[in-house]
Amino acid sequence: MEPRYALLTGASSGIGLAIAHMLPQLGYTVCGIGRSFPQDIPSSPSFLPICLDLTRTGELAARVRELRREMPFSLLINNAGVGYFGLHEELNPAKIHEMTTVNLEVPMLLTHLLLRDLKKEKGMIINISSVTAKQSSPHGCAYGATKAALSAFSASLFDEVRKYGVRAAAIHPDMTRTRFYRNADFTADPAQDASLSPQDVASAVRFLLTAPPDCAVTDITLRPQKHRIQRKPQNNL
Ligand SMILES: NC(=O)c1ccc[n+]([C@@H]2O[C@H](COP(=O)([O-])OP(=O)(O)OC[C@H]3O[C@@H](n4cnc5c(N)ncnc54)[C@H](OP(=O)(O)O)[C@@H]3O)[C@@H](O)[C@H]2O)c1
């Protein structure tokens, strides 16, 4: 099998870590970007952790230009994301900027940097969006807006690149059991069927990558069977 290379953002925890564990099973060598990787991450030739703050977009672009000289990427997964919730007038402008950069600008920038390679490789771009992209998100107006824009970008991109054999898809997960809500006053309900696991999202990525090449799946929505969240006690905020 030809070596295949994937660039994955947000590979250091949650959904991204689950995807990083799954991709080598499909023959990918993964360049995974994050800021702090767990100490016990298994060292493997098929996983290259890259410590980088995505908000430093100049540094990011320079690093990706270096990497693509060594690796013909055939897969880009824009997974890194950050969410801050609450009344919009109470949201710190720096957090609005951070969400816009990490959730939207970085996926568009990485796509721009890798698209020529992806066309050569007839590769794929997967954007980890959110169900919030498809619905109104009071107390998450800015986060929801970044995800709606990411999904719109993904849909337009598919129409732009499909004739080159490149596929683009957005996955829209609902509440997933990760550290994502550490800054929120709510979290996943502990019942197993009230939230998704990171592995459920990794399975959707696997589904996209193993679909027949002539059948482009462009949009997947994943929801837990039950719809329930839990308020955190005030002293846990
Ligand atoms: N959990 C959910 O319920 C849920 C639902 C729908 C969609 N999503 C989406 O799923 C994606 C993954 O989130 P998750 O649930 O797995 O949350 P998570 O465990 O908090 O993971 C977020 C990842 O993004 C990385 N990241 C964030 N800001 C970064 C920055 N400035 N520079 C470098 N890396 C950065 C984090 O790296 P470090 O920790 O190393 O900084 C981490 O690897 C996000 O796009 C999120 O919007 C999550």
The ligand as a Tripos MOL2 file, in Angstrom:
@<TRIPOS>MOLECULE
LIG
   48    52     1     0     0
SMALL
NO_CHARGES

@<TRIPOS>ATOM
      1 N1        -17.4420   17.7470   22.6240 N.am      1 LIG1
      2 C1        -18.5710   18.0750   21.9980 C.2       1 LIG1
      3 O1        -19.6840   17.9590   22.5560 O.2       1 LIG1
      4 C2        -18.5430   18.5780   20.5740 C.ar      1 LIG1
      5 C3        -19.7730   18.6290   19.8820 C.ar      1 LIG1
      6 C4        -19.7650   19.1120   18.5750 C.ar      1 LIG1
      7 C5        -18.5810   19.4930   17.9730 C.ar      1 LIG1
      8 N2        -17.4150   19.4300   18.6800 N.ar      1 LIG1
      9 C6        -16.1930   19.8460   17.9940 C.3       1 LIG1
     10 O2        -15.2710   18.7850   18.0220 O.3       1 LIG1
     11 C7        -13.9530   19.3110   17.9160 C.3       1 LIG1
     12 C8        -13.0410   18.6290   18.9280 C.3       1 LIG1
     13 O3        -13.4610   18.9990   20.2320 O.3       1 LIG1
     14 P1        -13.3970   18.0020   21.4880 P.3       1 LIG1
     15 O4        -14.7830   17.7810   21.9290 O.co2     1 LIG1
     16 O5        -12.5370   16.8340   21.2010 O.co2     1 LIG1
     17 O6        -12.7510   18.9870   22.5770 O.3       1 LIG1
     18 P2        -11.3180   18.9870   23.3000 P.3       1 LIG1
     19 O7        -11.0970   17.6860   23.9920 O.co2     1 LIG1
     20 O8        -11.3190   20.2330   24.0840 O.co2     1 LIG1
     21 O9        -10.2880   19.0900   22.0870 O.3       1 LIG1
     22 C9        -10.0440   20.2860   21.4060 C.3       1 LIG1
     23 C10        -8.7530   20.1180   20.6320 C.3       1 LIG1
     24 O10        -8.4790   21.3540   19.9250 O.3       1 LIG1
     25 C11        -7.1520   21.7440   20.2290 C.3       1 LIG1
     26 N3         -7.0010   23.2010   20.2330 N.ar      1 LIG1
     27 C12        -7.8840   24.1270   20.6790 C.ar      1 LIG1
     28 N4         -7.3360   25.3610   20.5760 N.ar      1 LIG1
     29 C13        -6.0950   25.1850   20.0630 C.ar      1 LIG1
     30 C14        -5.0360   26.0670   19.7370 C.ar      1 LIG1
     31 N5         -5.1370   27.4040   19.9160 N.pl3     1 LIG1
     32 N6         -3.8990   25.5560   19.2290 N.ar      1 LIG1
     33 C15        -3.7460   24.2120   19.0650 C.ar      1 LIG1
     34 N7         -4.7210   23.3210   19.3580 N.ar      1 LIG1
     35 C16        -5.8740   23.8120   19.8560 C.ar      1 LIG1
     36 C17        -6.8820   21.1980   21.6250 C.3       1 LIG1
     37 O11        -5.4940   21.1090   21.8320 O.3       1 LIG1
     38 P3         -4.8070   21.4020   23.2800 P.3       1 LIG1
     39 O12        -5.7470   20.8820   24.3110 O.co2     1 LIG1
     40 O13        -3.5220   20.6310   23.2110 O.co2     1 LIG1
     41 O14        -4.6680   22.8620   23.3400 O.co2     1 LIG1
     42 C18        -7.5580   19.8410   21.5390 C.3       1 LIG1
     43 O15        -6.7050   18.9020   20.9200 O.3       1 LIG1
     44 C19       -14.0780   20.8190   18.1000 C.3       1 LIG1
     45 O16       -14.0020   21.4560   16.8360 O.3       1 LIG1
     46 C20       -15.4690   20.9980   18.6660 C.3       1 LIG1
     47 O17       -16.0220   22.2470   18.3040 O.3       1 LIG1
     48 C21       -17.3630   18.9720   19.9590 C.ar      1 LIG1
@<TRIPOS>BOND
     1     1     2 1
     2     2     3 2
     3     2     4 1
     4     4     5 ar
     5     4    48 ar
     6     5     6 ar
     7     6     7 ar
     8     7     8 ar
     9     8     9 1
    10     8    48 ar
    11     9    10 1
    12     9    46 1
    13    10    11 1
    14    11    12 1
    15    11    44 1
    16    12    13 1
    17    13    14 1
    18    14    15 2
    19    14    16 1
    20    14    17 1
    21    17    18 1
    22    18    19 2
    23    18    20 1
    24    18    21 1
    25    21    22 1
    26    22    23 1
    27    23    24 1
    28    23    42 1
    29    24    25 1
    30    25    26 1
    31    25    36 1
    32    26    27 ar
    33    26    35 ar
    34    27    28 ar
    35    28    29 ar
    36    29    30 ar
    37    29    35 ar
    38    30    31 1
    39    30    32 ar
    40    32    33 ar
    41    33    34 ar
    42    34    35 ar
    43    36    37 1
    44    36    42 1
    45    37    38 1
    46    38    39 2
    47    38    40 1
    48    38    41 1
    49    42    43 1
    50    44    45 1
    51    44    46 1
    52    46    47 1
@<TRIPOS>SUBSTRUCTURE
     1 LIG1         1 GROUP 0 **** ****
